[in-house]
Every structure is written in C-alpha cells, then in structure tokens.
Amino acid sequence: MSKRTFPELPRTSIGFFPTPLHRLDRISEQTGYDVWIKRDDFTGRNLYGGNKIRKLEFLMGYALAQGYDYVITYGATQSNHAMQTITAARICGLEPIVYLTSIVEPDPADARANLLLDSIYGAEVHIIPEGSDPHSFSAPRIAELEAQGHRVYDVPVGGSNEVGICGYVNGYLELLEQMKAMGKHMDYLFTTTGSGGTLAGLAAGRKFADDDAVITGFLVGLKDDHYKERVAGLANSALDHMGASDVRVSPDDFETDDGYVGEGYEIPSAAGTAAIRRLARYEGILTDPVYSGKALSGMLDYLDRKKLPEGSTVVFLHTGGTTALFAEHAIVGPVGEEA
Ligand SMILES: Cc1ncc(COP(=O)(O)O)c(C=O)c1O
C-alpha cells in the first residue's frame, strides 16, 4: 500500500467503525472461491446501518463546521439515505427535512419500514409525485427558512457530493487495512451502485492507495450511457476535496454491470429473491430486495459461473438497506412466501 494517509477533514462520529469483515464459509465452499463480506449494514447508530452513515459522518461534520442548522435531502419514499440523514441530523442537533418521491405509493394510514422510522424521528416529510423535480418543491422551503435566518444544507440524493464520497475513500482504506491484517489480498470487490457515490469513493480509495482490486458496482436501476463518466467525475471531486488532485479516477478504473436490475428500481427480481434466501439460509445474513439483494445476485452468478480466475479472493460490500424487508409488498416481493 502507498504511504498516503487520509487527510484531516471535518467529521462527526455517527457510526461504529471499523465495521466487521468476515468470511462466508458456506458460500466459499459452494462456489470454490475465498468469499468475504464487509458488513457496512452494521455502521449503526440505529439498528439499521448502511453505506450512508460513512458519507454522513463527513456531511454532518461539514454542516456543523459551516454553521448549518437545517438539513434537506431527497430520495424515494423508502429511501435508506433519507432515513439515515434524518438519524444523523438528530444526533447532531440539526432539523431534518426530506422530499420523498412516491414510486411505490405508501399507505398514509400504515407507514412501513423507513417511512415509519422517518416519522418516529419526527422529521418534516414531504411526499412528492414520481417524475417531479424535487428541487422545485424544496427551493421555496429553503428560501422561507433562510428568510427566517436559518442556514440550510441541501444534500443531494444519496449524499453523493464531494464531501460525502470521502466517507467511502476512507471506507476503502479501512477495508484494505483489514485485509492486510489478515494477510489477504483482495482480488475482487463487489457492491451495489445507485447514485454512484459509494462506487466513486471506493474507486477513489483504490487509486489513492495504489491498490489493484477489481471493483464492480451492480446497478439497481437503469442508467444512461454516461453513468461511468459521472461516477469517475464524482470520484475526482472527492479527491480534489481531499487535496489529492494528483490522483485521478477514469471510467476504466472500475466496472459496472446492469444485468441484474430486473424490471427496474424497487421492483423485486427473481434472481434477487433467490440470492436473499441463499445468503439467509446458508450464512444467516439478511439483504434487501432493492439494493444489496440484487448486487448479491450478480456476484453469486459470477461465482457460480466461474467467471473469475480460480483461487480469487472476493469481497462483497454489504451496504445495508434491510429495512426494505418490512416495506410495502410491491417492494418486498415473494421472498417470504416459500417454505
Ligand atoms: C442499501 C443501499 N445500498 C446501496 C446504495 C447505493 O449507494 P450509492 O447511492 O452511493 O450508489 C443505496 C443508496 O441509496 C442504499 O440505500
């Protein structure tokens, strides 16, 4: 590993780090590879950790350093990012507001999963129609709050700006340290990619550490042809923010795969359903139908089909999101319906 060290940046302690890294013995036995899992579903602080907590430690550190007292963000009605941003705001004493796009219509009389948690946390929640521009709803509210003298931090979808992404540059370095301490070399790293911030941070961390693992992000919704360029741009914005502008990420530095999306975002796939059951039944670990289950279905397919060189050491980054198992049936799908 290179001698570079992660810079001092404003950061607030929200989660529990390092997260566990452990071997998947039975999946390793089934597939013939050395398979590990990095448990970012255990980032804390509530029961439902996930990848956003890494980003939020930096986002909230920045917000506090800048003197913001409100935080606004965006997502789907069952957004993990929105729920975790609310959690982080509560920890830091900031007021949370979220604008949630209704892809699967929630029942107002029966709030489920993250939407239920959002209301327990007492956040200001606005549900907006699918296809609308969330900023057209938040802009007047921000103007109103600013006129009252408040300072509002407007956090993009997924917390994927140059500040938040630093959380995954650091996360990659943490993972490398853990592998090194076990005398292991990570050949492949698989994870989920949505807004692209996690993948961007991992790709930036890999370059920052001069590492050579092959990183693949499995998409959970269909994206346009410029997705990889955008992710590389996000990675470079984080490296700039870290004062490491000499390190550059290009779209060739990581892989994406849209072959396991199924019919679309928040629509369960048959392969995802099978992957969730397999990890639960052979390893006791839960994944969700929207994000980690779909990525897992991609990784297991690669391993079952022997797509990787024999003897490879493989890590699955579990990004959390298991609250979705308690969401509306349209999101959960048939995963629990078979003996
Ligand atoms: C559980 C889970 N995994 C993965 C992702 C994707 O992360 P990113 O938006 O950084 O690409 C998300 C994003 O919301 C998520 O909630």
Ligand as a Chemical Component Dictionary entry (heavy atoms), coordinates in Angstrom:
data_LIG
# 
_chem_comp.id                   LIG 
_chem_comp.type                 NON-POLYMER 
_chem_comp.pdbx_formal_charge   0 
_chem_comp.three_letter_code    LIG 
# 
loop_
_chem_comp_atom.comp_id 
_chem_comp_atom.atom_id 
_chem_comp_atom.alt_atom_id 
_chem_comp_atom.type_symbol 
_chem_comp_atom.charge 
_chem_comp_atom.model_Cartn_x 
_chem_comp_atom.model_Cartn_y 
_chem_comp_atom.model_Cartn_z 
_chem_comp_atom.pdbx_ordinal 
LIG C1 C1 C 0 -28.791 -0.001 0.936  1  
LIG C2 C2 C 0 -28.172 0.782  -0.143 2  
LIG N1 N1 N 0 -27.165 0.243  -0.839 3  
LIG C3 C3 C 0 -26.570 0.900  -1.849 4  
LIG C4 C4 C 0 -26.982 2.171  -2.220 5  
LIG C5 C5 C 0 -26.299 2.836  -3.365 6  
LIG O1 O1 O 0 -25.337 3.715  -2.932 7  
LIG P1 P1 P 0 -24.962 4.979  -3.794 8  
LIG O2 O2 O 0 -26.184 5.843  -3.856 9  
LIG O3 O3 O 0 -23.849 5.592  -3.073 10 
LIG O4 O4 O 0 -24.614 4.489  -5.166 11 
LIG C6 C6 C 0 -28.025 2.787  -1.523 12 
LIG C7 C7 C 0 -28.482 4.129  -1.917 13 
LIG O5 O5 O 0 -29.465 4.631  -1.545 14 
LIG C8 C8 C 0 -28.630 2.079  -0.460 15 
LIG O6 O6 O 0 -29.638 2.613  0.230  16 
# 
loop_
_chem_comp_bond.comp_id 
_chem_comp_bond.atom_id_1 
_chem_comp_bond.atom_id_2 
_chem_comp_bond.value_order 
_chem_comp_bond.pdbx_ordinal 
LIG C1 C2 SING 1  
LIG C2 N1 SING 2  
LIG C2 C8 DOUB 3  
LIG N1 C3 DOUB 4  
LIG C3 C4 SING 5  
LIG C4 C5 SING 6  
LIG C4 C6 DOUB 7  
LIG C5 O1 SING 8  
LIG O1 P1 SING 9  
LIG P1 O2 DOUB 10 
LIG P1 O3 SING 11 
LIG P1 O4 SING 12 
LIG C6 C7 SING 13 
LIG C6 C8 SING 14 
LIG C7 O5 DOUB 15 
LIG C8 O6 SING 16 
# 
